[in-house]
Amino acid sequence: MSFASPSRPWDVHRLPSAEGRTFLVTGGNAGIGYFVAEQLAATGAVVVLGSRDAAKADAAMSSIHSRVPGARLRHLQLDLASLSSVSSAVDGLGLDHLDAVVYNAGVALDAPPRRETEDGHELMFGTNHLGHFALTRQLAPLLSAAPAGRVVTVGSFAARSERLDLDDPQSTRDYRPKRTYGRSKLAQMSFGFALDRRLRAVGSTVLSVVAHPGGALDSLTPSRPPVRVTTPAERLRALPAGLVVQGKDAGAWPVVRAVLDPEVRGGQLWGPRRFGLRGMPWNEHVPSHMADPTVADRLWAISGELTGTDPHLGFR
């Protein structure tokens, strides 16, 4: 298996082989997740697309197959807004180990009203954070059985300006969709960093890494019919924005590097090099509010209680 080395800088267009490895990408049927799945598929790995919508997963796999001949793809029925779906989904993998999982799936609402999952949790916090928290417990044995398992949590640039309100984690008193979304992504990132601290404390071989896509717009993203079609007019109108942000294909680069690069270490944050918004992936400084252990420990306890999940998560 070949990997990047100090003599060969990381090349987003020439990824190392990952043949023989298996990766799960939640929300791999659209957006950033689709391009993560497409790029990982080109390495020879088996890529499992976790999606609640089988038709959308089939469309994504068809698109990937058209661009990556011989791609090895599977669909896992998974609804992160349903804790019962999360608890039963892993049985459908049929694997004895999992080399990496990418926590990408998420919900972003732009306007009220406040919505809830079937378990009664605020939809964005419940799907983006709690669903992945619960999924981690289910995947722990498979990740621990891999030679060097990884959990890659996809955060957001929006989390930089937010702070968690753990007295009201589900925005029951003051619901503002954009703020609630940013806080749900901050909760994910805080969890990702806390998970790695806990993995190191028990001597686990599994790493937890956080990545984010920067500013990634649909209008700057190449078409992938039938998944997504970007018209020439949309691309033309978006050209000025392209000086600052990028498409979702490039937004996937930090995530893919966090999965594949053997130089990546647990507890790191990977994002685009230019102002955290666009460009080649690099290892960023972790903002203190994202890695505050006191906040993270409280969030962890709340998450375990809300999901009925063993707080130790079962890693070894």
C-alpha contacts under 8 A as a table, 3 or more apart, distances in Angstrom:
res1	aa1	res2	aa2	distance
1	M	16	P	7.57
1	M	17	S	5.84
1	M	18	A	6.79
1	M	19	E	7.46
2	S	16	P	5.47
2	S	17	S	5.76
3	F	15	L	8.00
3	F	16	P	4.98
3	F	17	S	7.14
3	F	261	D	7.02
3	F	262	P	7.06
4	A	7	S	8.00
4	A	8	R	5.74
4	A	9	P	6.39
4	A	10	W	5.77
4	A	16	P	6.68
4	A	261	D	6.80
4	A	262	P	7.60
5	S	8	R	5.06
5	S	9	P	6.52
5	S	10	W	7.74
6	P	9	P	6.19
10	W	15	L	7.82
11	D	14	R	5.19
11	D	15	L	6.38
12	V	15	L	6.08
12	V	253	W	6.50
12	V	257	R	8.00
12	V	280	M	7.74
15	L	43	T	6.53
16	P	43	T	6.41
16	P	260	L	7.49
17	S	43	T	4.73
17	S	44	G	6.30
17	S	45	A	7.82
18	A	21	R	5.69
18	A	43	T	5.16
18	A	44	G	5.60
18	A	45	A	5.13
18	A	260	L	7.69
19	E	43	T	6.47
19	E	44	G	4.42
19	E	45	A	4.69
19	E	46	V	7.72
20	G	44	G	7.42
20	G	45	A	5.95
20	G	46	V	7.43
21	R	45	A	5.09
21	R	46	V	6.31
21	R	98	L	7.68
21	R	99	D	6.00
22	T	45	A	5.63
22	T	46	V	4.67
22	T	47	V	5.92
22	T	48	V	7.54
22	T	98	L	5.70
22	T	99	D	5.45
22	T	100	A	6.95
23	F	45	A	7.13
23	F	46	V	6.30
23	F	47	V	4.97
23	F	48	V	6.10
23	F	98	L	6.44
23	F	99	D	5.85
23	F	100	A	4.92
23	F	101	V	5.67
23	F	102	V	7.66
24	L	47	V	5.91
24	L	48	V	4.63
24	L	49	L	6.13
24	L	50	G	6.76
24	L	98	L	7.73
24	L	100	A	6.44
24	L	101	V	4.63
24	L	102	V	6.15
25	V	28	G	5.18
25	V	33	G	6.60
25	V	36	V	7.63
25	V	37	A	6.62
25	V	47	V	7.30
25	V	48	V	6.19
25	V	49	L	5.29
25	V	50	G	5.83
25	V	101	V	5.86
25	V	102	V	4.71
25	V	103	Y	6.50
25	V	104	N	6.66
26	T	33	G	7.07
26	T	49	L	6.15
26	T	50	G	4.37
26	T	51	S	6.43
26	T	78	L	7.96
26	T	101	V	7.73
26	T	102	V	6.23
26	T	103	Y	5.55
26	T	104	N	5.30
26	T	105	A	4.96
27	G	30	A	6.52
27	G	33	G	5.55
27	G	34	Y	7.43
27	G	49	L	6.76
27	G	50	G	5.60
27	G	51	S	5.36
27	G	104	N	5.81
27	G	105	A	3.99
27	G	106	G	7.21
28	G	31	G	7.80
28	G	32	I	7.75
28	G	33	G	4.17
28	G	34	Y	4.56
28	G	35	F	7.80
28	G	36	V	7.29
28	G	37	A	5.93
28	G	48	V	7.98
28	G	49	L	4.79
28	G	50	G	6.05
28	G	51	S	6.78
28	G	57	A	7.52
28	G	60	A	7.80
28	G	104	N	7.53
28	G	105	A	7.34
29	N	33	G	6.45
29	N	34	Y	4.97
29	N	49	L	6.59
29	N	50	G	7.80
29	N	51	S	6.69
29	N	56	K	6.05
29	N	57	A	5.03
29	N	59	A	7.66
29	N	60	A	5.10
29	N	61	M	7.74
29	N	227	V	7.64
30	A	33	G	5.74
30	A	34	Y	4.59
30	A	35	F	7.77
30	A	60	A	7.19
30	A	227	V	6.63
30	A	228	R	7.94
31	G	34	Y	5.41
31	G	35	F	6.86
31	G	218	D	7.86
31	G	248	K	6.39
32	I	35	F	5.37
32	I	36	V	6.20
32	I	104	N	7.57
32	I	213	P	7.70
32	I	248	K	5.32
32	I	249	D	6.82
32	I	251	G	6.48
32	I	252	A	5.56
33	G	36	V	5.00
33	G	37	A	6.13
33	G	104	N	5.90
33	G	105	A	7.14
33	G	252	A	7.40
34	Y	37	A	5.13
34	Y	38	E	6.15
34	Y	60	A	6.93
35	F	38	E	4.86
35	F	39	Q	5.98
35	F	248	K	7.06
35	F	249	D	5.41
35	F	252	A	5.96
36	V	39	Q	5.31
36	V	40	L	6.06
36	V	249	D	7.86
36	V	252	A	5.27
36	V	253	W	7.53
36	V	255	V	7.00
36	V	256	V	6.07
37	A	40	L	5.18
37	A	41	A	5.93
37	A	47	V	6.48
37	A	49	L	7.31
38	E	41	A	5.13
38	E	42	A	6.58
38	E	64	I	5.60
38	E	68	V	7.60
39	Q	42	A	5.32
39	Q	43	T	7.19
39	Q	256	V	7.33
40	L	43	T	5.42
40	L	44	G	7.51
40	L	45	A	6.67
40	L	47	V	7.01
40	L	256	V	6.90
41	A	44	G	5.75
41	A	45	A	5.74
41	A	46	V	6.75
41	A	47	V	6.03
41	A	64	I	7.83
41	A	68	V	7.07
41	A	71	A	5.58
41	A	72	R	6.71
41	A	73	L	7.49
42	A	45	A	7.52
42	A	68	V	5.95
42	A	71	A	6.79
44	G	71	A	6.88
44	G	72	R	7.24
45	A	72	R	6.80
46	V	71	A	7.65
46	V	72	R	4.88
46	V	73	L	5.80
46	V	74	R	7.62
47	V	72	R	6.34
47	V	73	L	5.01
47	V	74	R	6.36
48	V	73	L	5.77
48	V	74	R	4.61
48	V	75	H	5.48
48	V	76	L	6.47
49	L	57	A	6.82
49	L	73	L	7.41
49	L	74	R	6.10
49	L	75	H	4.80
49	L	76	L	5.94
50	G	75	H	6.00
50	G	76	L	4.69
50	G	77	Q	6.06
50	G	78	L	5.49
51	S	54	A	6.80
51	S	56	K	7.90
51	S	57	A	6.36
51	S	75	H	7.11
51	S	76	L	6.30
51	S	77	Q	5.50
51	S	78	L	5.07
51	S	79	D	6.56
52	R	77	Q	5.28
52	R	78	L	4.78
52	R	79	D	4.74
53	D	56	K	5.45
53	D	57	A	6.31
53	D	77	Q	7.39
54	A	57	A	5.00
54	A	58	D	6.09
54	A	75	H	7.48
54	A	77	Q	7.07
55	A	58	D	5.08
55	A	59	A	6.27
56	K	59	A	5.03
56	K	60	A	6.20
56	K	227	V	7.52
57	A	60	A	5.06
57	A	61	M	6.14
57	A	75	H	6.49
58	D	61	M	5.11
58	D	62	S	6.08
58	D	75	H	7.80
59	A	62	S	5.08
59	A	63	S	6.26
59	A	226	P	6.26
59	A	227	V	6.24
60	A	63	S	5.12
60	A	64	I	6.23
60	A	226	P	7.63
60	A	227	V	5.95
61	M	64	I	5.05
61	M	65	H	6.03
61	M	73	L	6.71
61	M	74	R	7.98
62	S	65	H	5.15
62	S	66	S	6.31
63	S	66	S	5.20
63	S	67	R	6.71
63	S	224	R	6.47
63	S	225	P	6.70
63	S	226	P	7.08
63	S	227	V	7.27
64	I	67	R	5.25
64	I	68	V	5.74
64	I	71	A	7.25
65	H	68	V	5.02
65	H	69	P	5.52
65	H	70	G	6.88
65	H	71	A	5.79
66	S	69	P	6.44
68	V	71	A	5.44
76	L	89	A	7.11
76	L	92	G	6.69
76	L	93	L	6.81
77	Q	89	A	6.43
77	Q	92	G	7.84
78	L	85	S	6.08
78	L	86	V	6.39
78	L	89	A	5.85
79	D	82	S	5.59
79	D	85	S	5.72
79	D	86	V	6.59
80	L	83	L	6.77
80	L	85	S	7.10
80	L	86	V	6.15
80	L	105	A	7.87
80	L	126	G	7.88
80	L	127	T	5.18
80	L	128	N	7.61
80	L	131	G	4.63
80	L	132	H	6.90
81	A	117	T	5.46
81	A	118	E	7.04
81	A	119	D	7.92
81	A	123	L	7.06
81	A	126	G	6.19
81	A	127	T	4.63
81	A	131	G	6.19
82	S	85	S	5.21
82	S	86	V	6.39
82	S	117	T	6.77
82	S	118	E	6.18
82	S	119	D	6.71
82	S	127	T	7.98
82	S	131	G	7.31
83	L	86	V	4.94
83	L	87	S	6.15
83	L	119	D	7.12
83	L	131	G	6.58
83	L	134	A	7.33
83	L	307	T	7.27
84	S	87	S	5.16
84	S	88	S	6.39
85	S	88	S	5.37
85	S	89	A	5.74
86	V	89	A	5.30
86	V	90	V	7.36
86	V	131	G	7.00
86	V	134	A	6.99
86	V	135	L	5.82
86	V	138	Q	7.88
87	S	90	V	7.05
87	S	134	A	7.64
87	S	135	L	7.12
87	S	138	Q	6.66
88	S	91	D	5.91
88	S	92	G	7.65
89	A	92	G	5.53
89	A	93	L	7.43
90	V	93	L	5.35
90	V	94	G	7.78
90	V	138	Q	6.53
90	V	139	L	6.99
91	D	94	G	6.20
95	L	98	L	7.01
95	L	142	L	7.44
96	D	142	L	6.18
96	D	145	A	7.26
97	H	141	P	7.58
97	H	142	L	4.12
97	H	143	L	5.96
97	H	144	S	7.52
97	H	145	A	5.16
97	H	146	A	5.23
98	L	101	V	7.47
98	L	139	L	7.95
98	L	142	L	5.09
98	L	143	L	5.00
98	L	145	A	7.33
98	L	146	A	5.87
98	L	149	G	6.82
99	D	143	L	6.10
99	D	146	A	5.45
99	D	147	P	7.50
99	D	148	A	6.67
99	D	149	G	4.62
99	D	150	R	6.38
100	A	143	L	6.89
100	A	149	G	5.36
100	A	150	R	4.49
100	A	151	V	5.75
100	A	152	V	7.38
100	A	259	V	6.71
101	V	150	R	6.48
101	V	151	V	5.18
101	V	152	V	6.19
102	V	151	V	6.23
102	V	152	V	4.77
102	V	153	T	5.96
102	V	154	V	7.13
102	V	255	V	7.89
102	V	259	V	7.84
103	Y	132	H	6.69
103	Y	151	V	7.51
103	Y	152	V	6.09
103	Y	153	T	4.73
103	Y	154	V	5.77
104	N	153	T	6.71
104	N	154	V	5.25
105	A	127	T	8.00
105	A	128	N	6.74
106	G	124	M	7.18
106	G	127	T	6.19
106	G	128	N	4.79
107	V	123	L	7.42
107	V	124	M	5.45
107	V	127	T	6.77
107	V	128	N	6.56
107	V	181	Y	7.93
108	A	124	M	6.58
108	A	177	P	7.93
108	A	178	K	7.85
108	A	181	Y	6.03
109	L	112	P	7.78
109	L	124	M	7.68
109	L	177	P	5.84
109	L	178	K	7.11
109	L	181	Y	7.27
110	D	177	P	5.65
110	D	178	K	6.20
111	A	176	R	7.75
111	A	177	P	5.75
111	A	178	K	7.93
112	P	175	Y	7.90
112	P	176	R	7.36
112	P	177	P	6.50
114	R	122	E	7.10
114	R	123	L	7.79
114	R	175	Y	6.75
114	R	177	P	7.70
115	R	122	E	5.89
115	R	123	L	5.48
116	E	119	D	7.58
116	E	120	G	5.36
116	E	121	H	5.11
116	E	122	E	4.40
116	E	123	L	4.54
116	E	126	G	7.83
117	T	120	G	5.23
117	T	121	H	5.26
117	T	122	E	6.33
117	T	123	L	5.18
117	T	126	G	6.67
117	T	127	T	7.67
118	E	121	H	7.50
121	H	125	F	7.22
121	H	126	G	5.21
121	H	170	Q	6.88
122	E	125	F	5.64
122	E	126	G	5.53
122	E	170	Q	5.39
122	E	171	S	7.27
123	L	126	G	5.05
123	L	127	T	5.84
124	M	127	T	5.27
124	M	128	N	5.59
124	M	129	H	7.70
124	M	180	T	7.21
124	M	181	Y	6.09
124	M	184	S	6.28
125	F	128	N	5.47
125	F	129	H	5.39
125	F	130	L	6.43
125	F	169	P	7.83
125	F	170	Q	6.42
125	F	180	T	7.48
125	F	181	Y	7.37
125	F	183	R	7.78
125	F	184	S	4.78
126	G	129	H	5.82
126	G	130	L	4.75
126	G	131	G	6.00
127	T	130	L	5.94
127	T	131	G	4.99
127	T	132	H	7.34
128	N	131	G	6.33
128	N	132	H	6.64
128	N	184	S	6.22
128	N	185	K	6.88
128	N	188	Q	7.03
129	H	132	H	5.42
129	H	133	F	6.08
129	H	184	S	6.12
129	H	185	K	7.22
129	H	187	A	6.28
129	H	188	Q	5.18
130	L	133	F	4.91
130	L	134	A	6.16
130	L	303	S	6.30
130	L	306	L	7.89
130	L	307	T	6.82
131	G	134	A	5.30
131	G	135	L	6.13
132	H	135	L	4.83
132	H	136	T	6.16
133	F	136	T	5.34
133	F	137	R	7.18
133	F	191	F	7.92
133	F	303	S	7.21
134	A	137	R	5.57
134	A	138	Q	6.98
134	A	304	G	7.96
134	A	307	T	6.41
134	A	309	T	6.24
135	L	138	Q	5.12
135	L	139	L	6.24
136	T	139	L	5.11
136	T	140	A	5.87
136	T	313	L	6.81
137	R	140	A	5.33
137	R	309	T	7.18
137	R	310	D	7.49
137	R	313	L	4.52
137	R	314	G	6.22
138	Q	141	P	7.31
139	L	142	L	5.42
139	L	143	L	6.13
140	A	143	L	5.22
140	A	144	S	5.95
140	A	313	L	6.73
140	A	314	G	5.81
140	A	315	F	5.36
141	P	144	S	5.12
141	P	145	A	6.15
141	P	314	G	6.96
141	P	315	F	6.69
142	L	145	A	5.12
142	L	146	A	6.66
143	L	146	A	5.37
143	L	148	A	7.89
143	L	149	G	4.94
143	L	150	R	7.05
143	L	206	V	6.70
144	S	147	P	7.75
144	S	148	A	7.83
144	S	149	G	6.39
144	S	204	S	7.37
144	S	205	T	6.90
144	S	206	V	6.22
144	S	315	F	6.40
144	S	316	R	6.46
145	A	149	G	7.76
146	A	149	G	5.28
147	P	205	T	7.37
148	A	205	T	5.63
148	A	206	V	5.70
148	A	207	L	7.53
149	G	205	T	6.76
149	G	206	V	4.53
149	G	207	L	6.35
150	R	206	V	5.40
150	R	207	L	4.75
150	R	208	S	5.76
150	R	209	V	7.33
150	R	259	V	6.85
151	V	192	G	7.90
151	V	206	V	7.50
151	V	207	L	6.22
151	V	208	S	4.67
151	V	209	V	6.18
152	V	192	G	7.62
152	V	208	S	5.97
152	V	209	V	4.86
152	V	210	V	5.55
152	V	211	A	6.90
152	V	255	V	7.21
152	V	258	A	6.67
152	V	259	V	6.67
153	T	188	Q	6.88
153	T	189	M	6.69
153	T	192	G	6.01
153	T	208	S	7.67
153	T	209	V	6.37
153	T	210	V	4.79
153	T	211	A	6.19
154	V	188	Q	7.75
154	V	189	M	7.50
154	V	210	V	6.03
154	V	211	A	5.04
154	V	212	H	5.29
154	V	213	P	7.77
154	V	255	V	7.02
155	G	159	A	7.41
155	G	185	K	5.37
155	G	186	L	6.95
155	G	188	Q	6.50
155	G	189	M	5.61
155	G	210	V	6.72
155	G	211	A	5.95
155	G	212	H	4.84
155	G	213	P	7.81
156	S	159	A	5.60
156	S	160	R	7.87
156	S	182	G	7.46
156	S	185	K	6.01
156	S	186	L	7.58
156	S	212	H	5.22
156	S	213	P	6.84
156	S	214	G	6.91
157	F	160	R	5.79
157	F	212	H	6.78
157	F	213	P	7.67
157	F	214	G	5.73
157	F	215	G	7.35
157	F	276	G	7.48
157	F	277	L	7.77
158	A	161	S	6.28
158	A	162	E	7.22
158	A	182	G	5.18
158	A	185	K	7.63
159	A	162	E	5.20
159	A	163	R	7.76
159	A	182	G	4.86
159	A	183	R	6.26
159	A	185	K	5.88
159	A	186	L	4.79
160	R	186	L	7.66
160	R	287	P	7.60
162	E	179	R	7.19
162	E	182	G	6.20
162	E	183	R	5.95
162	E	186	L	7.17
163	R	183	R	6.57
163	R	186	L	7.50
163	R	289	H	7.33
164	L	169	P	7.08
164	L	183	R	5.89
164	L	186	L	7.30
164	L	187	A	7.22
165	D	168	D	5.47
165	D	169	P	5.56
166	L	169	P	4.75
166	L	298	R	7.66
166	L	299	L	6.91
168	D	171	S	5.49
168	D	172	T	6.49
168	D	173	R	7.02
169	P	172	T	7.95
170	Q	180	T	7.98
171	S	174	D	5.44
171	S	175	Y	4.98
171	S	176	R	7.86
171	S	180	T	6.81
172	T	175	Y	6.37
175	Y	179	R	7.98
175	Y	180	T	6.80
176	R	179	R	5.45
176	R	180	T	5.86
177	P	180	T	5.03
177	P	181	Y	6.03
178	K	181	Y	5.11
178	K	182	G	6.25
179	R	182	G	5.06
179	R	183	R	6.13
180	T	183	R	5.08
180	T	184	S	6.12
181	Y	184	S	5.07
181	Y	185	K	6.38
182	G	185	K	5.21
182	G	186	L	6.16
183	R	186	L	4.83
183	R	187	A	6.04
184	S	187	A	5.02
184	S	188	Q	6.38
185	K	188	Q	4.98
185	K	189	M	6.27
186	L	189	M	5.05
186	L	190	S	5.99
186	L	290	M	6.75
187	A	190	S	5.11
187	A	191	F	6.05
187	A	299	L	7.56
188	Q	191	F	5.08
188	Q	192	G	6.20
189	M	192	G	4.94
189	M	193	F	6.40
189	M	210	V	6.33
189	M	290	M	6.46
190	S	193	F	5.39
190	S	194	A	6.12
190	S	290	M	5.03
190	S	291	A	5.72
190	S	292	D	7.70
190	S	296	A	5.89
191	F	194	A	5.01
191	F	195	L	5.83
191	F	296	A	6.56
191	F	299	L	7.83
191	F	300	W	7.15
192	G	195	L	5.16
192	G	196	D	6.55
192	G	208	S	5.95
192	G	209	V	6.37
192	G	210	V	5.98
192	G	267	G	7.48
193	F	196	D	5.35
193	F	197	R	6.57
193	F	208	S	6.86
193	F	209	V	7.06
193	F	210	V	7.11
193	F	267	G	5.21
193	F	268	Q	7.77
193	F	290	M	7.71
193	F	291	A	6.00
194	A	197	R	5.12
194	A	198	R	6.34
194	A	291	A	7.06
194	A	293	P	6.97
194	A	296	A	6.18
194	A	297	D	7.61
195	L	198	R	5.15
195	L	199	L	6.10
195	L	208	S	6.24
196	D	199	L	4.90
196	D	200	R	6.11
196	D	207	L	6.07
196	D	208	S	4.76
196	D	209	V	7.39
196	D	266	G	5.90
196	D	267	G	5.57
197	R	200	R	5.25
197	R	201	A	6.24
197	R	267	G	7.31
198	R	201	A	4.97
198	R	202	V	6.54
199	L	202	V	5.45
199	L	203	G	6.25
199	L	204	S	5.19
199	L	205	T	7.77
199	L	206	V	6.79
199	L	207	L	7.12
199	L	208	S	7.90
199	L	315	F	7.21
199	L	316	R	7.78
200	R	203	G	5.00
200	R	204	S	5.99
201	A	204	S	7.75
202	V	315	F	7.99
202	V	316	R	6.43
203	G	316	R	7.15
204	S	207	L	7.82
204	S	315	F	6.96
204	S	316	R	5.28
207	L	265	R	7.08
207	L	266	G	4.74
207	L	267	G	7.66
208	S	266	G	5.05
208	S	267	G	6.02
209	V	258	A	6.64
209	V	265	R	7.26
209	V	266	G	5.27
209	V	267	G	5.30
209	V	268	Q	5.46
209	V	269	L	6.46
209	V	270	W	7.98
210	V	258	A	7.66
210	V	267	G	7.08
210	V	268	Q	6.22
210	V	269	L	4.84
210	V	270	W	6.37
211	A	254	P	6.02
211	A	255	V	5.43
211	A	258	A	6.90
211	A	269	L	5.37
211	A	270	W	4.45
211	A	271	G	5.69
212	H	251	G	7.56
212	H	254	P	6.67
212	H	255	V	6.80
212	H	269	L	7.87
212	H	270	W	6.46
212	H	271	G	5.13
212	H	272	P	7.81
213	P	216	A	6.40
213	P	248	K	7.55
213	P	250	A	7.66
213	P	251	G	4.04
213	P	252	A	6.03
213	P	253	W	7.50
213	P	254	P	6.58
213	P	255	V	7.38
213	P	271	G	6.02
213	P	272	P	6.72
213	P	277	L	7.38
213	P	278	R	7.91
214	G	245	V	7.30
214	G	246	Q	7.99
214	G	251	G	6.34
214	G	271	G	6.39
214	G	272	P	5.96
214	G	276	G	5.49
214	G	277	L	3.94
214	G	278	R	5.90
215	G	244	V	7.88
215	G	245	V	4.82
215	G	246	Q	6.08
215	G	247	G	7.86
215	G	251	G	7.36
215	G	276	G	7.94
215	G	277	L	4.75
215	G	278	R	6.45
216	A	220	L	7.62
216	A	245	V	6.13
216	A	246	Q	5.00
216	A	247	G	4.81
216	A	248	K	4.94
216	A	250	A	7.70
216	A	251	G	5.66
216	A	277	L	7.83
216	A	278	R	7.94
217	L	220	L	5.47
217	L	221	T	6.53
217	L	245	V	7.42
217	L	246	Q	6.26
217	L	247	G	5.10
217	L	248	K	6.18
218	D	221	T	5.03
218	D	230	T	7.30
218	D	247	G	6.26
218	D	248	K	6.60
219	S	230	T	6.15
219	S	234	E	5.47
219	S	235	R	5.38
219	S	238	A	6.01
219	S	247	G	7.16
220	L	230	T	7.90
220	L	234	E	7.95
220	L	235	R	5.77
220	L	238	A	6.35
220	L	239	L	7.59
220	L	242	G	7.05
220	L	246	Q	6.02
220	L	247	G	4.34
220	L	248	K	7.44
221	T	230	T	6.90
221	T	246	Q	7.59
221	T	247	G	4.13
221	T	248	K	5.45
221	T	249	D	6.23
222	P	229	V	7.63
222	P	230	T	6.43
222	P	247	G	7.41
222	P	249	D	7.38
223	S	228	R	5.68
223	S	229	V	4.47
223	S	230	T	5.09
223	S	231	T	7.98
224	R	227	V	5.45
224	R	228	R	5.08
224	R	229	V	5.96
225	P	228	R	5.18
225	P	229	V	5.57
226	P	229	V	7.08
230	T	234	E	6.38
230	T	235	R	6.90
231	T	234	E	5.21
231	T	235	R	6.45
232	P	235	R	5.13
232	P	236	L	6.10
233	A	236	L	5.07
233	A	237	R	6.22
234	E	237	R	5.28
234	E	238	A	6.22
235	R	238	A	5.06
235	R	239	L	6.28
236	L	239	L	5.40
237	R	240	P	7.35
238	A	241	A	5.35
238	A	242	G	6.46
239	L	242	G	5.04
239	L	243	L	7.41
240	P	243	L	5.86
241	A	244	V	5.62
241	A	245	V	6.02
241	A	246	Q	7.86
242	G	245	V	5.10
242	G	246	Q	5.57
243	L	246	Q	7.97
244	V	277	L	6.72
244	V	278	R	6.62
245	V	277	L	5.47
245	V	278	R	5.10
246	Q	250	A	6.43
246	Q	251	G	6.90
246	Q	277	L	7.53
246	Q	278	R	5.61
246	Q	279	G	7.76
247	G	250	A	5.58
247	G	251	G	6.24
248	K	251	G	4.52
248	K	252	A	6.21
249	D	252	A	5.46
249	D	253	W	7.28
250	A	253	W	5.36
250	A	278	R	7.73
250	A	279	G	7.44
251	G	254	P	6.89
251	G	255	V	7.89
251	G	272	P	7.62
251	G	278	R	7.50
252	A	255	V	5.36
252	A	256	V	6.19
253	W	256	V	5.18
253	W	257	R	6.17
253	W	280	M	7.24
253	W	281	P	6.14
254	P	257	R	5.14
254	P	258	A	6.14
254	P	270	W	5.52
254	P	271	G	5.18
254	P	272	P	6.59
254	P	280	M	7.59
254	P	281	P	4.65
254	P	282	W	7.08
255	V	258	A	5.06
255	V	259	V	6.44
255	V	270	W	7.27
255	V	271	G	7.85
256	V	259	V	5.11
256	V	260	L	6.21
257	R	260	L	5.14
257	R	261	D	5.31
257	R	264	V	7.98
257	R	281	P	7.29
258	A	261	D	6.13
258	A	264	V	6.30
258	A	270	W	6.85
261	D	264	V	5.60
262	P	265	R	7.97
264	V	268	Q	7.37
265	R	268	Q	6.03
268	Q	283	N	6.72
268	Q	284	E	7.48
268	Q	286	V	7.29
269	L	283	N	5.76
269	L	284	E	5.40
269	L	285	H	6.90
269	L	286	V	6.11
270	W	281	P	6.38
270	W	282	W	5.49
270	W	283	N	4.65
270	W	284	E	5.64
271	G	276	G	5.98
271	G	277	L	7.80
271	G	281	P	5.27
271	G	282	W	5.74
271	G	283	N	6.72
271	G	284	E	6.53
272	P	275	F	7.38
272	P	276	G	4.91
272	P	277	L	5.68
272	P	278	R	4.87
272	P	279	G	4.91
272	P	280	M	5.36
272	P	281	P	4.59
272	P	282	W	6.16
273	R	276	G	5.62
273	R	277	L	7.34
273	R	278	R	6.39
273	R	279	G	5.29
273	R	280	M	5.50
273	R	281	P	5.73
273	R	282	W	5.60
274	R	277	L	5.89
274	R	278	R	5.31
274	R	279	G	5.61
274	R	280	M	7.84
275	F	278	R	7.11
286	V	290	M	6.97
286	V	291	A	7.15
287	P	290	M	5.60
287	P	291	A	6.96
288	S	291	A	5.40
288	S	292	D	5.99
289	H	292	D	5.36
291	A	296	A	7.12
292	D	295	V	5.53
292	D	296	A	6.10
293	P	296	A	4.88
293	P	297	D	5.92
294	T	297	D	5.28
294	T	298	R	6.43
295	V	298	R	5.27
295	V	299	L	6.15
296	A	299	L	5.00
296	A	300	W	5.96
297	D	300	W	4.99
297	D	301	A	6.28
298	R	301	A	5.18
298	R	302	I	6.26
299	L	302	I	5.11
299	L	303	S	5.99
300	W	303	S	5.10
300	W	304	G	6.14
300	W	311	P	7.26
301	A	304	G	5.19
301	A	305	E	6.26
301	A	311	P	7.00
302	I	305	E	5.18
302	I	306	L	6.13
303	S	306	L	5.16
303	S	307	T	6.08
303	S	309	T	7.86
304	G	307	T	5.35
304	G	308	G	5.58
304	G	309	T	4.76
304	G	310	D	6.38
304	G	311	P	5.54
305	E	308	G	5.17
305	E	309	T	6.76
306	L	309	T	7.92
309	T	313	L	7.32
310	D	313	L	5.52
310	D	314	G	7.72
312	H	315	F	7.20
